[in-house]
């Protein structure tokens, strides 16, 4: 089984914190769409005949595409690849795009899962982030999607930023619980270089993010999710049983995937490749039947470290036997490096698998890097 990711690099406006590749101009949308279709064709041998289990439209803002445009991309994939019956097909969507007509039209595309970028239900917070939608619009969008018969959906929330006190954070979580959303992805506000938020902080126009606030709100969220019956199956992801994101879970499990579109990444088990993050150059390259990608063949050390980084973040943990399949006896070296984290009770071992403890989840990146080869 494998997955296909399609990057739609357009947004109505730029969120202050975002460092993904996108353009706020739709001038070349038609040309980009044709380039995506052509790249799907050019890349049809990349996955070596693997059955496609998941298709994911990310961005950017994929919901800016019409239902007919999305249907065209999906039909191109189904015409060239073997797509599993019941494949998970996800679209990332902004609440302001999901009016009743758009949601109804999307029912005819094959899309069966929504990822709705809410971030917050507070208008002042959304304005601070430079989001287009407002809180009531977010709530209405979720209800419209549910009323149209889509049961498999997730929403995004952000915590750990100056405007979000603990009372507001509790309200955001309670509102999602009230809406009966079966999956929640939630991220601490991260200040990425070259973003507007980074510039504001550097110029002292905004306060820096507070790591203590982020840790408190993350811990509160973990406890609240557990009380509501959610599984914390990846550091930033919670779901009701059976509602994991199959596409994203496969990333963490090391399953092959093909990335289509400017800036999209691909992985086939032995190498990675990534497309150029420039719309015009991407379009020009594909028009000449050239893949606009760079490739890196993964060394054994790359593969070890990648497995450590991704597996530790999940409910499935780091399987020492799998580590030894990459490099014989690697588990012995890892267990030596892990002693300080066992002593702090940040990680625990059950049989041949290592897991993060609840406290250890606060230090996931630090622990992973400390275990790298």
BALOBA-1460 file (C-alpha; in Angstrom, 3 decimals):
// residues 373
<rec num="1" residu="x" x="0.000" y="0.000" z="0.000"/>
<rec num="2" residu="x" x="1.121" y="3.586" z="-0.650"/>
<rec num="3" residu="x" x="-0.169" y="7.150" z="-0.631"/>
<rec num="4" residu="x" x="-0.276" y="10.128" z="-2.964"/>
<rec num="5" residu="x" x="-0.016" y="13.711" z="-1.743"/>
<rec num="6" residu="x" x="-0.990" y="16.602" z="-4.025"/>
<rec num="7" residu="x" x="0.184" y="20.091" z="-3.093"/>
<rec num="8" residu="x" x="-2.147" y="22.931" z="-4.096"/>
<rec num="9" residu="x" x="0.021" y="26.059" z="-3.703"/>
<rec num="10" residu="x" x="-2.629" y="28.786" z="-3.499"/>
<rec num="11" residu="x" x="-4.123" y="30.775" z="-0.615"/>
<rec num="12" residu="x" x="-6.417" y="33.780" z="-0.374"/>
<rec num="13" residu="x" x="-3.978" y="35.485" z="1.985"/>
<rec num="14" residu="x" x="-0.867" y="34.606" z="3.966"/>
<rec num="15" residu="x" x="-1.206" y="33.471" z="7.575"/>
<rec num="16" residu="x" x="1.449" y="35.236" z="9.631"/>
<rec num="17" residu="x" x="2.941" y="31.990" z="10.965"/>
<rec num="18" residu="x" x="2.950" y="29.890" z="7.767"/>
<rec num="19" residu="x" x="6.142" y="28.847" z="5.978"/>
<rec num="20" residu="x" x="4.599" y="26.344" z="3.544"/>
<rec num="21" residu="x" x="4.995" y="27.026" z="-0.157"/>
<rec num="22" residu="x" x="2.029" y="28.953" z="-1.583"/>
<rec num="23" residu="x" x="1.030" y="31.962" z="-3.674"/>
<rec num="24" residu="x" x="-1.785" y="34.436" z="-3.043"/>
<rec num="25" residu="x" x="-2.133" y="34.941" z="-6.808"/>
<rec num="26" residu="x" x="-4.359" y="32.535" z="-8.743"/>
<rec num="27" residu="x" x="-3.029" y="33.825" z="-12.059"/>
<rec num="28" residu="x" x="-1.454" y="30.512" z="-13.061"/>
<rec num="29" residu="x" x="-4.009" y="28.184" z="-11.470"/>
<rec num="30" residu="x" x="-5.117" y="26.635" z="-14.782"/>
<rec num="31" residu="x" x="-1.534" y="26.048" z="-15.916"/>
<rec num="32" residu="x" x="-0.666" y="24.600" z="-12.516"/>
<rec num="33" residu="x" x="-3.620" y="22.227" z="-12.666"/>
<rec num="34" residu="x" x="-2.477" y="20.902" z="-16.049"/>
<rec num="35" residu="x" x="1.067" y="20.522" z="-14.717"/>
<rec num="36" residu="x" x="-0.221" y="18.484" z="-11.760"/>
<rec num="37" residu="x" x="-2.080" y="16.179" z="-14.139"/>
<rec num="38" residu="x" x="1.032" y="15.761" z="-16.261"/>
<rec num="39" residu="x" x="3.272" y="15.077" z="-13.267"/>
<rec num="40" residu="x" x="0.865" y="12.398" z="-12.041"/>
<rec num="41" residu="x" x="1.447" y="10.736" z="-15.427"/>
<rec num="42" residu="x" x="5.221" y="11.271" z="-15.433"/>
<rec num="43" residu="x" x="5.546" y="9.803" z="-11.935"/>
<rec num="44" residu="x" x="3.328" y="6.754" z="-12.463"/>
<rec num="45" residu="x" x="6.214" y="4.288" z="-12.053"/>
<rec num="46" residu="x" x="7.633" y="5.860" z="-8.883"/>
<rec num="47" residu="x" x="5.637" y="3.630" z="-6.532"/>
<rec num="48" residu="x" x="6.382" y="0.507" z="-8.588"/>
<rec num="49" residu="x" x="2.805" y="-0.651" z="-8.881"/>
<rec num="50" residu="x" x="1.890" y="-0.287" z="-5.202"/>
<rec num="51" residu="x" x="-1.836" y="-0.042" z="-4.538"/>
<rec num="52" residu="x" x="-2.858" y="3.468" z="-3.497"/>
<rec num="53" residu="x" x="-4.518" y="3.437" z="-0.074"/>
<rec num="54" residu="x" x="-4.697" y="7.204" z="0.528"/>
<rec num="55" residu="x" x="-4.887" y="10.410" z="-1.503"/>
<rec num="56" residu="x" x="-4.350" y="13.716" z="0.283"/>
<rec num="57" residu="x" x="-4.903" y="17.239" z="-1.051"/>
<rec num="58" residu="x" x="-2.762" y="19.629" z="0.990"/>
<rec num="59" residu="x" x="-1.448" y="23.122" z="0.607"/>
<rec num="60" residu="x" x="-1.852" y="25.926" z="0.491"/>
<rec num="61" residu="x" x="-5.603" y="25.777" z="0.339"/>
<rec num="62" residu="x" x="-6.925" y="22.897" z="-1.803"/>
<rec num="63" residu="x" x="-10.510" y="24.004" z="-1.163"/>
<rec num="64" residu="x" x="-9.847" y="26.899" z="-3.546"/>
<rec num="65" residu="x" x="-10.139" y="24.357" z="-6.372"/>
<rec num="66" residu="x" x="-13.562" y="23.664" z="-7.800"/>
<rec num="67" residu="x" x="-15.213" y="20.275" z="-7.407"/>
<rec num="68" residu="x" x="-14.665" y="19.621" z="-11.130"/>
<rec num="69" residu="x" x="-10.938" y="20.393" z="-10.828"/>
<rec num="70" residu="x" x="-10.573" y="18.057" z="-7.865"/>
<rec num="71" residu="x" x="-12.563" y="15.367" z="-9.664"/>
<rec num="72" residu="x" x="-10.217" y="15.679" z="-12.656"/>
<rec num="73" residu="x" x="-7.150" y="15.133" z="-10.470"/>
<rec num="74" residu="x" x="-8.719" y="12.133" z="-8.735"/>
<rec num="75" residu="x" x="-9.835" y="10.559" z="-12.009"/>
<rec num="76" residu="x" x="-6.326" y="10.989" z="-13.404"/>
<rec num="77" residu="x" x="-4.952" y="9.034" z="-10.451"/>
<rec num="78" residu="x" x="-7.578" y="6.296" z="-10.645"/>
<rec num="79" residu="x" x="-6.906" y="5.961" z="-14.379"/>
<rec num="80" residu="x" x="-3.166" y="5.403" z="-13.925"/>
<rec num="81" residu="x" x="-2.843" y="3.720" z="-10.526"/>
<rec num="82" residu="x" x="-4.550" y="0.883" z="-8.720"/>
<rec num="83" residu="x" x="-6.579" y="2.622" z="-6.012"/>
<rec num="84" residu="x" x="-7.885" y="0.465" z="-3.165"/>
<rec num="85" residu="x" x="-11.599" y="0.167" z="-2.607"/>
<rec num="86" residu="x" x="-12.445" y="2.441" z="0.311"/>
<rec num="87" residu="x" x="-9.282" y="4.504" z="-0.129"/>
<rec num="88" residu="x" x="-9.098" y="7.500" z="2.197"/>
<rec num="89" residu="x" x="-9.280" y="10.715" z="0.133"/>
<rec num="90" residu="x" x="-8.715" y="13.852" z="2.216"/>
<rec num="91" residu="x" x="-8.978" y="17.535" z="1.386"/>
<rec num="92" residu="x" x="-7.619" y="20.329" z="3.551"/>
<rec num="93" residu="x" x="-10.189" y="23.116" z="3.598"/>
<rec num="94" residu="x" x="-10.624" y="26.559" z="5.089"/>
<rec num="95" residu="x" x="-13.997" y="27.249" z="6.729"/>
<rec num="96" residu="x" x="-14.687" y="30.246" z="4.479"/>
<rec num="97" residu="x" x="-14.627" y="27.978" z="1.395"/>
<rec num="98" residu="x" x="-17.166" y="25.502" z="2.741"/>
<rec num="99" residu="x" x="-20.518" y="27.030" z="1.887"/>
<rec num="100" residu="x" x="-23.466" y="24.690" z="1.337"/>
<rec num="101" residu="x" x="-23.064" y="24.563" z="-2.455"/>
<rec num="102" residu="x" x="-19.337" y="23.758" z="-2.251"/>
<rec num="103" residu="x" x="-19.829" y="21.009" z="0.310"/>
<rec num="104" residu="x" x="-22.593" y="19.418" z="-1.764"/>
<rec num="105" residu="x" x="-20.453" y="19.612" z="-4.906"/>
<rec num="106" residu="x" x="-17.554" y="17.893" z="-3.119"/>
<rec num="107" residu="x" x="-19.794" y="14.879" z="-2.465"/>
<rec num="108" residu="x" x="-19.492" y="14.063" z="-6.168"/>
<rec num="109" residu="x" x="-15.675" y="14.060" z="-6.263"/>
<rec num="110" residu="x" x="-14.766" y="10.916" z="-4.317"/>
<rec num="111" residu="x" x="-13.425" y="12.930" z="-1.377"/>
<rec num="112" residu="x" x="-14.464" y="11.223" z="1.859"/>
<rec num="113" residu="x" x="-12.483" y="13.033" z="4.545"/>
<rec num="114" residu="x" x="-12.153" y="16.719" z="5.456"/>
<rec num="115" residu="x" x="-9.332" y="18.450" z="7.299"/>
<rec num="116" residu="x" x="-10.712" y="21.842" z="8.341"/>
<rec num="117" residu="x" x="-8.259" y="24.559" z="9.381"/>
<rec num="118" residu="x" x="-10.051" y="26.184" z="12.303"/>
<rec num="119" residu="x" x="-7.039" y="27.112" z="14.506"/>
<rec num="120" residu="x" x="-9.266" y="29.036" z="16.971"/>
<rec num="121" residu="x" x="-12.891" y="30.003" z="17.577"/>
<rec num="122" residu="x" x="-11.910" y="33.500" z="18.773"/>
<rec num="123" residu="x" x="-12.093" y="36.285" z="16.196"/>
<rec num="124" residu="x" x="-9.288" y="38.338" z="17.747"/>
<rec num="125" residu="x" x="-6.965" y="35.318" z="17.619"/>
<rec num="126" residu="x" x="-7.840" y="34.586" z="13.990"/>
<rec num="127" residu="x" x="-7.222" y="38.222" z="13.057"/>
<rec num="128" residu="x" x="-3.854" y="38.085" z="14.862"/>
<rec num="129" residu="x" x="-2.952" y="35.021" z="12.777"/>
<rec num="130" residu="x" x="-4.226" y="36.774" z="9.607"/>
<rec num="131" residu="x" x="-6.746" y="34.019" z="8.937"/>
<rec num="132" residu="x" x="-9.597" y="34.795" z="6.509"/>
<rec num="133" residu="x" x="-12.439" y="33.134" z="8.435"/>
<rec num="134" residu="x" x="-13.985" y="33.954" z="11.818"/>
<rec num="135" residu="x" x="-15.098" y="31.781" z="14.713"/>
<rec num="136" residu="x" x="-18.790" y="31.388" z="13.922"/>
<rec num="137" residu="x" x="-17.904" y="30.580" z="10.334"/>
<rec num="138" residu="x" x="-15.664" y="27.746" z="11.536"/>
<rec num="139" residu="x" x="-18.426" y="26.231" z="13.648"/>
<rec num="140" residu="x" x="-20.927" y="26.516" z="10.774"/>
<rec num="141" residu="x" x="-18.505" y="24.900" z="8.314"/>
<rec num="142" residu="x" x="-18.074" y="21.832" z="10.511"/>
<rec num="143" residu="x" x="-21.833" y="21.462" z="10.866"/>
<rec num="144" residu="x" x="-22.391" y="21.836" z="7.097"/>
<rec num="145" residu="x" x="-19.855" y="19.106" z="6.364"/>
<rec num="146" residu="x" x="-21.478" y="16.811" z="8.919"/>
<rec num="147" residu="x" x="-24.993" y="17.592" z="7.671"/>
<rec num="148" residu="x" x="-23.873" y="16.635" z="4.150"/>
<rec num="149" residu="x" x="-23.052" y="13.152" z="5.417"/>
<rec num="150" residu="x" x="-19.279" y="13.395" z="5.919"/>
<rec num="151" residu="x" x="-18.512" y="11.631" z="9.192"/>
<rec num="152" residu="x" x="-14.752" y="11.354" z="8.758"/>
<rec num="153" residu="x" x="-13.269" y="14.758" z="9.460"/>
<rec num="154" residu="x" x="-10.572" y="16.432" z="11.468"/>
<rec num="155" residu="x" x="-9.959" y="20.001" z="12.588"/>
<rec num="156" residu="x" x="-6.741" y="21.884" z="13.314"/>
<rec num="157" residu="x" x="-6.194" y="23.912" z="16.480"/>
<rec num="158" residu="x" x="-3.182" y="25.983" z="17.534"/>
<rec num="159" residu="x" x="-2.031" y="26.645" z="21.105"/>
<rec num="160" residu="x" x="0.900" y="28.365" z="22.818"/>
<rec num="161" residu="x" x="0.578" y="31.910" z="21.438"/>
<rec num="162" residu="x" x="0.266" y="35.154" z="23.440"/>
<rec num="163" residu="x" x="-3.464" y="35.811" z="22.961"/>
<rec num="164" residu="x" x="-4.499" y="32.311" z="24.026"/>
<rec num="165" residu="x" x="-4.964" y="32.179" z="27.785"/>
<rec num="166" residu="x" x="-5.877" y="28.883" z="29.430"/>
<rec num="167" residu="x" x="-9.587" y="29.724" z="29.612"/>
<rec num="168" residu="x" x="-9.742" y="30.378" z="25.861"/>
<rec num="169" residu="x" x="-7.829" y="27.162" z="25.190"/>
<rec num="170" residu="x" x="-10.337" y="25.183" z="27.237"/>
<rec num="171" residu="x" x="-13.174" y="26.830" z="25.301"/>
<rec num="172" residu="x" x="-11.626" y="25.872" z="21.942"/>
<rec num="173" residu="x" x="-11.273" y="22.248" z="23.004"/>
<rec num="174" residu="x" x="-14.757" y="22.103" z="24.522"/>
<rec num="175" residu="x" x="-16.237" y="23.555" z="21.336"/>
<rec num="176" residu="x" x="-14.645" y="20.823" z="19.220"/>
<rec num="177" residu="x" x="-15.867" y="18.164" z="21.651"/>
<rec num="178" residu="x" x="-19.350" y="19.677" z="21.450"/>
<rec num="179" residu="x" x="-19.212" y="19.447" z="17.649"/>
<rec num="180" residu="x" x="-18.455" y="15.700" z="17.917"/>
<rec num="181" residu="x" x="-15.424" y="15.885" z="15.640"/>
<rec num="182" residu="x" x="-13.706" y="12.450" z="15.690"/>
<rec num="183" residu="x" x="-10.146" y="13.632" z="14.990"/>
<rec num="184" residu="x" x="-8.157" y="16.660" z="16.136"/>
<rec num="185" residu="x" x="-4.717" y="17.810" z="15.028"/>
<rec num="186" residu="x" x="-3.216" y="20.419" z="17.329"/>
<rec num="187" residu="x" x="0.103" y="22.223" z="17.121"/>
<rec num="188" residu="x" x="2.069" y="24.601" z="19.296"/>
<rec num="189" residu="x" x="2.609" y="27.937" z="17.586"/>
<rec num="190" residu="x" x="6.072" y="27.737" z="16.030"/>
<rec num="191" residu="x" x="7.980" y="30.773" z="14.818"/>
<rec num="192" residu="x" x="9.550" y="29.851" z="11.488"/>
<rec num="193" residu="x" x="12.246" y="32.020" z="9.867"/>
<rec num="194" residu="x" x="11.139" y="34.203" z="6.959"/>
<rec num="195" residu="x" x="7.538" y="34.424" z="8.203"/>
<rec num="196" residu="x" x="5.674" y="37.596" z="9.091"/>
<rec num="197" residu="x" x="5.416" y="36.408" z="12.702"/>
<rec num="198" residu="x" x="9.194" y="36.036" z="12.945"/>
<rec num="199" residu="x" x="9.603" y="39.562" z="11.583"/>
<rec num="200" residu="x" x="7.105" y="40.973" z="14.089"/>
<rec num="201" residu="x" x="8.961" y="39.339" z="16.977"/>
<rec num="202" residu="x" x="12.379" y="40.417" z="15.732"/>
<rec num="203" residu="x" x="11.128" y="43.996" z="15.492"/>
<rec num="204" residu="x" x="9.649" y="43.757" z="19.019"/>
<rec num="205" residu="x" x="6.148" y="44.302" z="17.634"/>
<rec num="206" residu="x" x="5.047" y="40.954" z="19.086"/>
<rec num="207" residu="x" x="6.183" y="39.046" z="22.188"/>
<rec num="208" residu="x" x="8.081" y="35.798" z="21.701"/>
<rec num="209" residu="x" x="6.295" y="32.503" z="22.232"/>
<rec num="210" residu="x" x="6.359" y="31.150" z="25.793"/>
<rec num="211" residu="x" x="7.554" y="27.525" z="26.054"/>
<rec num="212" residu="x" x="6.053" y="27.189" z="29.544"/>
<rec num="213" residu="x" x="2.630" y="28.284" z="28.283"/>
<rec num="214" residu="x" x="2.884" y="25.805" z="25.431"/>
<rec num="215" residu="x" x="3.793" y="22.948" z="27.792"/>
<rec num="216" residu="x" x="0.907" y="23.747" z="30.155"/>
<rec num="217" residu="x" x="-1.617" y="23.903" z="27.316"/>
<rec num="218" residu="x" x="-0.272" y="20.718" z="25.707"/>
<rec num="219" residu="x" x="-0.577" y="18.862" z="29.020"/>
<rec num="220" residu="x" x="-4.107" y="20.177" z="29.556"/>
<rec num="221" residu="x" x="-5.033" y="19.025" z="26.054"/>
<rec num="222" residu="x" x="-3.663" y="15.508" z="26.609"/>
<rec num="223" residu="x" x="-5.736" y="15.129" z="29.767"/>
<rec num="224" residu="x" x="-8.882" y="16.593" z="28.196"/>
<rec num="225" residu="x" x="-8.589" y="14.339" z="25.156"/>
<rec num="226" residu="x" x="-8.195" y="11.233" z="27.306"/>
<rec num="227" residu="x" x="-11.323" y="12.112" z="29.297"/>
<rec num="228" residu="x" x="-13.247" y="12.448" z="26.011"/>
<rec num="229" residu="x" x="-12.138" y="9.015" z="24.776"/>
<rec num="230" residu="x" x="-9.576" y="10.176" z="22.217"/>
<rec num="231" residu="x" x="-6.423" y="8.162" z="21.503"/>
<rec num="232" residu="x" x="-3.224" y="10.202" z="21.487"/>
<rec num="233" residu="x" x="-1.786" y="8.268" z="18.563"/>
<rec num="234" residu="x" x="0.838" y="10.818" z="17.488"/>
<rec num="235" residu="x" x="2.294" y="13.823" z="19.311"/>
<rec num="236" residu="x" x="0.040" y="16.320" z="17.510"/>
<rec num="237" residu="x" x="-2.877" y="14.034" z="16.659"/>
<rec num="238" residu="x" x="-5.812" y="12.635" z="18.608"/>
<rec num="239" residu="x" x="-8.673" y="10.504" z="17.353"/>
<rec num="240" residu="x" x="-11.609" y="8.443" z="18.444"/>
<rec num="241" residu="x" x="-10.929" y="4.696" z="17.942"/>
<rec num="242" residu="x" x="-10.821" y="3.784" z="14.263"/>
<rec num="243" residu="x" x="-10.562" y="7.406" z="13.102"/>
<rec num="244" residu="x" x="-6.803" y="7.801" z="12.712"/>
<rec num="245" residu="x" x="-5.615" y="9.663" z="9.637"/>
<rec num="246" residu="x" x="-4.506" y="6.723" z="7.521"/>
<rec num="247" residu="x" x="-2.474" y="8.991" z="5.233"/>
<rec num="248" residu="x" x="-0.478" y="10.717" z="7.967"/>
<rec num="249" residu="x" x="-0.134" y="7.539" z="10.023"/>
<rec num="250" residu="x" x="1.533" y="5.935" z="7.020"/>
<rec num="251" residu="x" x="4.138" y="8.725" z="6.977"/>
<rec num="252" residu="x" x="5.107" y="7.840" z="10.545"/>
<rec num="253" residu="x" x="5.128" y="4.124" z="9.748"/>
<rec num="254" residu="x" x="7.529" y="4.580" z="6.826"/>
<rec num="255" residu="x" x="5.030" y="3.651" z="4.088"/>
<rec num="256" residu="x" x="5.884" y="4.807" z="0.553"/>
<rec num="257" residu="x" x="4.264" y="7.945" z="-0.800"/>
<rec num="258" residu="x" x="4.410" y="10.087" z="-3.921"/>
<rec num="259" residu="x" x="4.282" y="13.875" z="-3.705"/>
<rec num="260" residu="x" x="2.826" y="15.819" z="-6.639"/>
<rec num="261" residu="x" x="3.136" y="19.576" z="-7.106"/>
<rec num="262" residu="x" x="5.614" y="22.339" z="-6.283"/>
<rec num="263" residu="x" x="7.519" y="21.694" z="-3.006"/>
<rec num="264" residu="x" x="5.946" y="18.219" z="-2.609"/>
<rec num="265" residu="x" x="8.125" y="15.452" z="-1.137"/>
<rec num="266" residu="x" x="8.204" y="11.749" z="-2.066"/>
<rec num="267" residu="x" x="9.603" y="8.645" z="-0.336"/>
<rec num="268" residu="x" x="10.008" y="5.128" z="-1.720"/>
<rec num="269" residu="x" x="11.821" y="3.390" z="1.113"/>
<rec num="270" residu="x" x="15.365" y="3.914" z="-0.143"/>
<rec num="271" residu="x" x="15.380" y="7.558" z="-1.250"/>
<rec num="272" residu="x" x="13.614" y="10.876" z="-0.889"/>
<rec num="273" residu="x" x="12.912" y="13.478" z="-3.515"/>
<rec num="274" residu="x" x="11.409" y="16.929" z="-3.378"/>
<rec num="275" residu="x" x="10.031" y="19.191" z="-6.081"/>
<rec num="276" residu="x" x="11.130" y="22.749" z="-6.652"/>
<rec num="277" residu="x" x="9.209" y="25.282" z="-4.541"/>
<rec num="278" residu="x" x="8.491" y="27.687" z="-7.384"/>
<rec num="279" residu="x" x="5.216" y="27.573" z="-9.317"/>
<rec num="280" residu="x" x="6.485" y="29.043" z="-12.590"/>
<rec num="281" residu="x" x="9.601" y="26.857" z="-12.715"/>
<rec num="282" residu="x" x="7.564" y="23.794" z="-11.761"/>
<rec num="283" residu="x" x="5.106" y="24.432" z="-14.613"/>
<rec num="284" residu="x" x="7.905" y="25.040" z="-17.133"/>
<rec num="285" residu="x" x="9.806" y="21.911" z="-16.133"/>
<rec num="286" residu="x" x="6.798" y="19.593" z="-16.304"/>
<rec num="287" residu="x" x="5.829" y="21.067" z="-19.675"/>
<rec num="288" residu="x" x="9.217" y="19.837" z="-20.947"/>
<rec num="289" residu="x" x="8.555" y="16.345" z="-19.503"/>
<rec num="290" residu="x" x="11.199" y="16.915" z="-16.845"/>
<rec num="291" residu="x" x="10.607" y="16.099" z="-13.198"/>
<rec num="292" residu="x" x="11.426" y="19.266" z="-11.204"/>
<rec num="293" residu="x" x="12.894" y="17.278" z="-8.314"/>
<rec num="294" residu="x" x="16.080" y="16.714" z="-6.359"/>
<rec num="295" residu="x" x="16.787" y="13.297" z="-4.871"/>
<rec num="296" residu="x" x="18.679" y="11.978" z="-1.863"/>
<rec num="297" residu="x" x="19.538" y="8.283" z="-1.436"/>
<rec num="298" residu="x" x="19.153" y="7.448" z="2.240"/>
<rec num="299" residu="x" x="22.143" y="5.988" z="4.053"/>
<rec num="300" residu="x" x="21.737" y="3.428" z="6.818"/>
<rec num="301" residu="x" x="22.268" y="6.233" z="9.332"/>
<rec num="302" residu="x" x="19.560" y="8.333" z="7.643"/>
<rec num="303" residu="x" x="17.162" y="5.413" z="7.825"/>
<rec num="304" residu="x" x="17.956" y="4.693" z="11.477"/>
<rec num="305" residu="x" x="17.482" y="8.300" z="12.530"/>
<rec num="306" residu="x" x="14.329" y="8.728" z="10.499"/>
<rec num="307" residu="x" x="12.787" y="5.644" z="12.060"/>
<rec num="308" residu="x" x="13.716" y="6.869" z="15.547"/>
<rec num="309" residu="x" x="12.252" y="10.308" z="14.912"/>
<rec num="310" residu="x" x="8.956" y="9.136" z="13.412"/>
<rec num="311" residu="x" x="8.251" y="6.030" z="15.491"/>
<rec num="312" residu="x" x="8.827" y="7.639" z="18.879"/>
<rec num="313" residu="x" x="6.113" y="10.191" z="18.126"/>
<rec num="314" residu="x" x="3.448" y="7.509" z="17.833"/>
<rec num="315" residu="x" x="1.315" y="5.231" z="19.937"/>
<rec num="316" residu="x" x="3.030" y="2.284" z="18.190"/>
<rec num="317" residu="x" x="6.460" y="3.237" z="19.530"/>
<rec num="318" residu="x" x="10.000" y="2.379" z="18.497"/>
<rec num="319" residu="x" x="10.314" y="-1.331" z="17.760"/>
<rec num="320" residu="x" x="13.878" y="-2.436" z="18.541"/>
<rec num="321" residu="x" x="13.556" y="-5.436" z="16.220"/>
<rec num="322" residu="x" x="12.725" y="-3.126" z="13.306"/>
<rec num="323" residu="x" x="15.747" y="-1.008" z="14.209"/>
<rec num="324" residu="x" x="17.948" y="-4.111" z="13.985"/>
<rec num="325" residu="x" x="16.563" y="-4.881" z="10.523"/>
<rec num="326" residu="x" x="18.103" y="-1.617" z="9.326"/>
<rec num="327" residu="x" x="21.465" y="-2.200" z="11.034"/>
<rec num="328" residu="x" x="22.250" y="-5.385" z="12.926"/>
<rec num="329" residu="x" x="22.562" y="-4.850" z="16.718"/>
<rec num="330" residu="x" x="21.648" y="-1.160" z="16.455"/>
<rec num="331" residu="x" x="19.271" y="-1.572" z="19.388"/>
<rec num="332" residu="x" x="22.167" y="-2.105" z="21.794"/>
<rec num="333" residu="x" x="23.699" y="1.263" z="20.940"/>
<rec num="334" residu="x" x="20.328" y="2.968" z="21.153"/>
<rec num="335" residu="x" x="19.573" y="1.520" z="24.597"/>
<rec num="336" residu="x" x="22.898" y="2.867" z="25.892"/>
<rec num="337" residu="x" x="22.018" y="6.355" z="24.610"/>
<rec num="338" residu="x" x="18.534" y="6.012" z="26.095"/>
<rec num="339" residu="x" x="19.637" y="5.495" z="29.714"/>
<rec num="340" residu="x" x="19.300" y="9.168" z="30.766"/>
<rec num="341" residu="x" x="15.746" y="9.254" z="29.401"/>
<rec num="342" residu="x" x="14.807" y="6.049" z="31.215"/>
<rec num="343" residu="x" x="16.209" y="7.586" z="34.418"/>
<rec num="344" residu="x" x="14.034" y="10.683" z="33.960"/>
<rec num="345" residu="x" x="11.043" y="8.455" z="33.133"/>
<rec num="346" residu="x" x="10.614" y="10.227" z="29.813"/>
<rec num="347" residu="x" x="10.586" y="6.888" z="27.983"/>
<rec num="348" residu="x" x="9.414" y="3.433" z="28.962"/>
<rec num="349" residu="x" x="10.073" y="-0.021" z="27.505"/>
<rec num="350" residu="x" x="7.509" y="-2.782" z="27.077"/>
<rec num="351" residu="x" x="9.040" y="-5.980" z="25.696"/>
<rec num="352" residu="x" x="10.967" y="-4.876" z="22.574"/>
<rec num="353" residu="x" x="9.281" y="-1.500" z="22.078"/>
<rec num="354" residu="x" x="10.124" y="1.934" z="23.483"/>
<rec num="355" residu="x" x="7.420" y="4.538" z="24.068"/>
<rec num="356" residu="x" x="7.339" y="8.132" z="25.247"/>
<rec num="357" residu="x" x="5.780" y="8.609" z="28.664"/>
<rec num="358" residu="x" x="3.205" y="11.409" z="29.062"/>
<rec num="359" residu="x" x="5.959" y="13.643" z="30.435"/>
<rec num="360" residu="x" x="8.320" y="12.520" z="27.687"/>
<rec num="361" residu="x" x="5.908" y="13.762" z="25.028"/>
<rec num="362" residu="x" x="6.864" y="17.290" z="26.106"/>
<rec num="363" residu="x" x="10.442" y="16.547" z="25.022"/>
<rec num="364" residu="x" x="9.867" y="14.345" z="21.966"/>
<rec num="365" residu="x" x="12.243" y="16.160" z="19.613"/>
<rec num="366" residu="x" x="14.954" y="16.439" z="22.270"/>
<rec num="367" residu="x" x="14.734" y="12.723" z="23.042"/>
<rec num="368" residu="x" x="14.776" y="11.693" z="19.383"/>
<rec num="369" residu="x" x="17.837" y="13.805" z="18.595"/>
<rec num="370" residu="x" x="19.594" y="12.391" z="21.680"/>
<rec num="371" residu="x" x="19.077" y="8.877" z="20.321"/>
<rec num="372" residu="x" x="20.274" y="9.601" z="16.777"/>
<rec num="373" residu="x" x="23.214" y="7.624" z="15.411"/>
